[in-house]
Amino acid sequence: MNKLVAILALLSLAFVLTSQPDSSFAKKTAKVHYVCPACNYVSDKPGVCPMDQATLVKVGNYYCKSDPSKVSSKPGKCADGTKMIKMKLPKTKMKPMQSSPM
């Protein structure tokens, strides 16, 4: 009987230890996305939008609507005095062959 209790205790402990998510692993495997400020095209690589040639902005960075090439990791002001906009991942991803929503 004592062996059975000991085995159940070990199995319970093993289950608890293996079911905890490893947050460091999640951070390492989190994908970085880049979004076109003009049409919401999404890419996993930096570069230029294939639809309208605008510079892709990393999600979480700030950009100027009047000059999307001005990008910062911190909020600030644009040359025209407006606040920089934080880039967010759009709810629906644009594909290169789709047209821009209007």
PEQUIWO-V259657 format. One record per residue. SS is DSSP state (alpha for helix, beta for strand, coil for the rest). PSI is psi in whole degrees, 0 to 359 (* if undefined). Layout:
# PEQUIWO-V259657
ss: {SS/SS}
psi: {PSI/PSI}
This chain:
# PEQUIWO-V259657
ss: {coil/alpha/alpha/alpha/alpha/alpha/alpha/alpha/alpha/alpha/alpha/alpha/alpha/alpha/alpha/alpha/alpha/alpha/coil/coil/coil/coil/alpha/alpha/alpha/alpha/alpha/alpha/alpha/coil/coil/coil/coil/beta/beta/beta/coil/coil/coil/coil/beta/beta/beta/coil/coil/coil/coil/beta/coil/coil/coil/coil/coil/coil/beta/beta/beta/beta/coil/coil/coil/beta/beta/coil/coil/coil/coil/coil/coil/coil/beta/beta/coil/coil/coil/coil/beta/coil/coil/coil/coil/coil/beta/coil/beta/beta/coil/coil/coil/coil/coil/coil/coil/beta/coil/coil/coil/coil/coil/coil/coil/coil}
psi: {318/325/319/316/318/318/316/321/317/318/319/317/317/320/314/317/324/345/356/129/145/102/329/324/318/321/322/329/1/132/143/135/149/136/142/124/344/320/1/20/137/137/158/7/145/162/216/141/130/346/316/11/17/149/130/141/132/134/130/340/167/146/164/130/324/338/81/346/344/111/145/153/351/150/154/196/147/169/329/5/353/160/146/150/134/127/128/155/124/156/325/135/137/143/154/331/353/155/159/137/142/*}
